[in-house]
């Protein structure tokens, strides 16, 4: 099926009212052979991001599809909602904070198309994030090297480009805890890399808190690998072996030294250690069971309140006070 656009740019919007207008204007200024569409997924933003995005739809330029989620679901959930509405032969996902220069969008698109890649990730010579976030990203990538089928050394960036084949393979996923990179790794290994610039945040503060980073890490750690369960099993086997060796050692020492006093400290240390490990293993299993329970009860990945689509700049010029809603695209999921 022929795509109506060469490129779709999917942008999750959360507290992005101050930056999204500049980003959309810069994207509309790009000369993309085959046409460009912009998909804005407003993720229950508490500011006036949705109203700002509606206003952008009335301005001339590349058409905008506006996806309004019923509440805040998280970045990866919003990206999935945007990907479901994208129609381009290639799709780029990027943040709304202008840390990725819009002019890099064309380079990334052409690199993916001309290189014949299914998927291309960007990486940076220097990241303009806080030190704690850079450390968290490095740890997440280190874990991803071991937990998901990721090419070693590939940096998982939110600024990525995929072709329509890959996009259509991951969109049907409806689990409540999506990890976009984990889904992409399940589809293809035809992956490229491209170094791009990374700029300081243009406005506001990062929306990523330590809690959000931990939630994202858990989605990767638990949803796309059984390694934690295997580690729990190996930990149990290792401690059992260690306990058996300790028993042999204590028995031998007791036979040799009849006057050996009972060690209160060593006993309590062993009890605390074993109890802690048992609770850790139960916690891992409980997290798996909890996620399975929520999935079985069909906790939504996201809920779309409305989808507004402006097909062309001429429609934007003729629109009265607000863009029309396309009824067959308005959905609740």
Secondary structure as GFF3:
##gff-version 3
##sequence-region A 1 333
A	DSSP	beta_strand	5	13	.	.	.	ID=ss1
A	DSSP	alpha_helix	20	28	.	.	.	ID=ss2
A	DSSP	beta_strand	36	42	.	.	.	ID=ss3
A	DSSP	alpha_helix	49	57	.	.	.	ID=ss4
A	DSSP	beta_strand	63	69	.	.	.	ID=ss5
A	DSSP	alpha_helix	75	85	.	.	.	ID=ss6
A	DSSP	beta_strand	88	94	.	.	.	ID=ss7
A	DSSP	alpha_helix	103	115	.	.	.	ID=ss8
A	DSSP	beta_strand	119	124	.	.	.	ID=ss9
A	DSSP	alpha_helix	131	147	.	.	.	ID=ss10
A	DSSP	beta_strand	160	163	.	.	.	ID=ss11
A	DSSP	alpha_helix	164	171	.	.	.	ID=ss12
A	DSSP	alpha_helix	180	187	.	.	.	ID=ss13
A	DSSP	beta_strand	191	196	.	.	.	ID=ss14
A	DSSP	alpha_helix	210	223	.	.	.	ID=ss15
A	DSSP	alpha_helix	227	256	.	.	.	ID=ss16
A	DSSP	alpha_helix	264	296	.	.	.	ID=ss17
A	DSSP	beta_strand	304	309	.	.	.	ID=ss18
A	DSSP	alpha_helix	313	318	.	.	.	ID=ss19
A	DSSP	three_ten_helix	327	329	.	.	.	ID=ss20
###
